[in-house]
Amino acid sequence: MDTQQVSAPPRAPSAGVVHINIRLTDGYTIISNRLSQHRDLSLLAIGLGTHIQSLPDGRRVGVKALAAVFPESEVRIAAALRELEQHGFLRRTRERVGGGKLATRTESYNHPEAAVRGRMRECVAAVATAPVVAAEPVRVPAPEPEPVHAAAPVPVPVPVDPVPGPRLVPTPTAPRKPRLPLPAPQHPTEALCAAAADLLAGLSKTAPMFLLSEEDVRALVPGVAAWLERGARPDAVRAAITEDPPVPLRHPAKLLRHRLAALLPPPLPAAVPVVPLQNCDDCDRAFRSSVPGCCRGCGEERAGAGGAECLALSA
């Protein structure tokens, strides 16, 4: 009798993720690792791209339609869609439909590089197979002589003063609003500046478009330090200066400088000084005073006793 071969299951790793996979027969979507493990996309963009690729054709994937399904705001969803479009996973175009209306057509790609190469091959093939039409010579007939007529008097236009309309664009010589100065902390410390530098250097981890140079970080440290000195949390500072950037973003350092100056929170309210507790020299009871001594009752008794001694001496 043949001996049945039993293979031992592979040993699970001692740390990290362990996959418990069950073979799926329905209700699943194949997602490329180019999207699920993309290093330059945020987690929100990866999740939103995965959701869009799992939808059937014809489903609406606009900002308002997605915001009605998920708890994220329209601003965050719009930023995630821009990320997917920037890295080639989405392509949105405007097309005319019946009645002269415009509709947004959204194309979702699971392999952006291959799709670009396919479109390039189609364009090259279309140009190569296009028929060449030989141009035939065009015979231009000779112009016939026009009959000569008596010249009619030409009316002389009367000059009319133009009515000046509203000017929507400011003149080049219009004074510009002065740029706000970059804020600075009132009491800068080494720890405060180090925390501001770490925050600026780590912006690209959550917002890849804000990859700053070392010189930009040094220049913006006072502005971030002023926010931290006024009690702003690091995550709140990061969200305020990086959320919903313009597309395309050409000067990230200039945008950060403007937002640090224009959105600076107010300073913290001054702390009310606390008068310390003192023990009375006579009755040993606690009372509040900036200097040690006697409480009010014992002080009045001392003042009264001193007055009585003066009366006795005068008598």
Number of C-alpha atoms within 10 A of each C-alpha: 3 4 5 6 6 6 6 6 6 6 6 10 8 7 6 7 8 9 7 5 6 6 5 7 6 6 6 8 11 9 15 14 10 13 22 15 11 14 12 17 21 18 15 16 23 23 14 19 24 19 14 19 19 14 12 8 11 8 10 15 17 15 17 13 12 19 17 11 8 11 9 12 13 17 12 16 21 17 20 23 22 20 23 21 18 14 15 18 23 20 17 13 10 11 11 11 10 7 6 8 9 12 12 14 15 18 15 18 21 19 15 17 12 11 14 13 11 12 11 12 12 12 11 11 11 11 10 10 8 8 8 7 6 6 6 6 6 6 6 6 6 6 6 6 6 6 5 6 6 5 6 6 6 6 6 6 6 6 6 6 6 6 6 6 6 6 7 6 6 9 8 7 6 7 8 8 6 6 9 12 12 19 19 17 18 10 9 13 11 7 10 18 21 12 15 23 20 13 19 23 17 15 18 15 14 15 17 15 19 22 17 18 11 11 8 17 19 15 13 21 23 21 23 31 26 26 25 20 19 16 12 19 11 16 9 11 20 18 13 15 19 18 12 14 15 10 11 9 11 10 11 16 17 12 16 21 20 17 16 24 19 14 12 19 15 10 12 10 7 6 6 6 6 9 11 12 14 18 16 19 13 13 11 11 13 14 17 14 15 11 10 14 15 21 20 11 12 16 14 12 11 14 11 11 11 11 11 11 11 10 9 8 7 6 6
